[in-house]
Amino acid sequence: MGNPNHWVRLVKEKIAEIEKSNQEIAYDQDLGEVGFDSMKMMHLIVEIEMMFDIAFEDEDLLLENFMTIEKIVAMVEKHVQ
């Protein structure tokens, strides 16, 4: 399914789609700073699971694990491999 650099691009595209914004988001920027609330975060998590054909474990479903692109890519990497 690609490499982490490709995953970063895909995650950024999905965030922009959900946020309906083209605002540049830094790799380590807190998504709450750009308007992501818990509902948008859950939407993003579901979209990422479908996009990468993975299922996050219940214990992984903590907002802190998905608050930055860096953390999201780490979670994807953990489940893709």
N, C-alpha and C positions, 0 to 999 in steps of 0.2 A: 504494500500500500504506500510505499514511498519512504522517504527519510524525514527526520525531524524538521529540516528546513521547509520541505513541502508541507508538512503538517502545520507549521506556523502560518503559512500562507492560507491554507484551508480554514484554520481556526479564525484567523483575522477576517476572512471573507464572511464566515458564518456570523461572527460578532457584528460586523457592519450590516448584514442583512437583518438580524434581529433588532439591532439598535436603530435601523433605518438612518444610518449616518455613515459618512465617509471619513469621519474624524480619525486621524492617525493615533493608534494606541501603541504605546511602548511595550516591549516584551515583558517587562516587569511591573507595568502599571496596574494598579488595583482597578478592576472593572467597575467597582462601585463609584469611582471617580468620574466615570463616563456615563453614568446613569443606569448601570445594571442593578436591578433589584432582585429579590429572591425568585420572582416569577420568570423574569427574563433568564436568570441563571438556570433554572430548571429546564426551560425551553432549550437553552444552549446545550445542556448536558444530554438531553434526549436527542437533539440533532447530531451531536458528536457521536453518540452511540450508533446512530443509524449510518452516519457518514463513514465511520471506520469499521462498521460491523463488529462492534464490541459491546460488552455489558459490564458496567462498573459494578463492583461488589458493594453491598449495602454499607459496609464500614468505610468505603471510599467516598460515599456521598455526603461529604461535609463541604460546606461552602468554601472553607479555607483551602480546599484542594483544587478549587476552580476559580480563584479570584484574580489570577493573572494568566496571560497567554503562556508564560513559562511553566506554571503549575499544570495547566491544562495539557500541554504537550507532554509533560512528564507522566501524567496519568494515562494519556493515550499510549505512550511508549511502553508503559508497564503492562498494559492490557493487549497490545498488538503482538508482543513478542512471546 
